Amino acid sequence: MTTTRLCDSQRLLGRCRDCGRLQDVETRDWPEATPCDDCAFRKGSPERADPYKWAEIMSIVERGQPFHCHKGLPYDPHTGAYDAPDEERGRVTVCAGWLNANVAHLRREERNAYKAHEGEDRENEPQNRV
């Protein structure tokens, strides 16, 4: 893979020597463990700054739908869009930021379910009348 930086950004792109596609270069040893430098889930990301885009992303988290890391996905520098993940065309990695957000969401749901269940138990306790 040959690498280059886009002239108008800090984005490091690599060109596949086999197929010629452009992609963001992955530099992390274990991508699923740490969000990348331009992860949509990082504070200050353009996705978080746009309330509509952020609501769309959080809806994906709440549904438990996998959200893939853009590193290694084919990238079009003219549109700024990434192709959908395709196991036959390269590595497909779950986004570490999504993974963290999904775990936090599931923990919130678990706490809320526990609190609701605890409240039901109190309602069903016999009342001591004096």
C-alpha positions in Angstrom: 0.0 0.0 0.0 1.3 3.4 -0.9 0.3 6.3 1.4 -0.4 10.0 0.8 -2.0 12.9 2.6 -4.8 14.9 1.1 -3.6 18.5 0.6 -6.6 20.0 2.4 -6.6 17.7 5.5 -4.6 15.7 7.9 -6.2 12.5 6.6 -3.6 9.8 5.7 -4.8 7.8 2.7 -3.4 4.6 1.3 -3.8 3.2 -2.2 -4.2 -0.5 -2.5 -1.6 -1.9 -4.9 -3.9 -4.6 -6.1 -7.1 -2.7 -6.9 -6.1 0.9 -6.7 -8.8 2.0 -4.2 -8.1 4.7 -1.7 -8.7 4.1 2.0 -7.9 5.7 5.4 -4.7 4.0 6.7 -5.2 2.0 9.9 -2.4 2.6 12.4 -3.8 1.1 15.6 -2.6 -2.4 16.6 -6.1 -3.4 17.9 -8.7 -1.2 16.2 -11.6 -2.6 18.2 -10.1 -1.5 21.5 -9.5 2.3 20.9 -11.5 4.8 18.9 -9.5 6.2 15.9 -8.3 9.8 15.7 -11.3 10.9 13.7 -14.0 8.6 15.2 -17.6 9.8 14.9 -18.0 9.1 18.6 -15.2 11.3 19.8 -16.1 14.6 21.5 -15.9 17.4 19.0 -16.4 15.2 16.0 -18.4 16.8 13.1 -20.9 14.0 13.5 -21.5 15.0 17.2 -21.7 18.7 16.2 -24.6 18.0 13.8 -27.7 17.2 16.0 -29.5 15.4 13.2 -26.5 13.2 12.3 -25.8 12.5 16.0 -29.4 11.5 16.5 -29.1 9.1 13.5 -26.0 7.6 14.9 -27.4 7.2 18.4 -30.5 5.5 16.9 -28.1 2.9 15.4 -26.6 2.4 18.8 -30.0 2.0 20.5 -31.1 -0.6 17.9 -27.8 -2.5 18.4 -27.1 -2.3 14.7 -23.3 -2.7 14.0 -21.5 0.5 13.1 -18.2 -0.2 11.2 -15.0 1.7 11.4 -14.2 3.7 8.3 -10.5 2.8 8.5 -9.9 0.4 5.6 -13.1 1.1 3.8 -12.9 2.4 0.2 -12.9 6.2 0.2 -13.9 8.6 -2.5 -12.0 11.9 -2.0 -14.4 13.7 -4.4 -17.5 13.0 -2.4 -15.9 12.3 1.0 -18.0 9.1 1.2 -17.0 5.6 2.2 -18.3 2.5 0.6 -20.2 0.0 2.7 -18.2 -2.7 4.4 -17.6 -5.8 2.3 -15.6 -8.7 3.7 -14.5 -9.7 0.2 -12.9 -6.4 -0.5 -11.0 -5.9 2.8 -11.1 -5.9 6.5 -14.4 -5.2 8.2 -14.0 -3.8 11.8 -16.6 -2.8 14.3 -16.1 0.8 15.4 -14.5 1.0 18.8 -16.4 4.2 19.6 -19.7 2.4 18.6 -18.7 -0.5 20.8 -18.1 1.8 23.8 -21.4 3.6 23.2 -23.3 0.3 22.7 -21.9 -1.1 26.0 -22.9 2.2 27.8 -26.4 2.0 26.3 -26.9 -1.6 27.4 -25.7 -0.8 30.9 -28.2 2.1 31.1 -31.0 -0.2 29.9 -30.0 -2.8 32.5 -29.9 -0.2 35.3 -33.3 1.2 34.2 -34.8 -2.3 34.1 -33.4 -3.1 37.6 -34.9 0.1 39.0 -38.3 -0.6 37.4 -38.3 -4.1 38.8 -37.2 -2.8 42.2 -40.1 -0.4 42.2 -42.6 -3.2 41.3 -41.3 -5.2 44.3 -42.0 -2.3 46.6 -45.5 -1.8 45.3 -46.3 -5.5 45.9 -45.0 -5.6 49.5 -47.7 -5.9 52.1 -48.4 -2.6 53.8 -48.1 -2.5 57.6 -51.2 -0.7 59.0 -51.2 0.6 62.4 
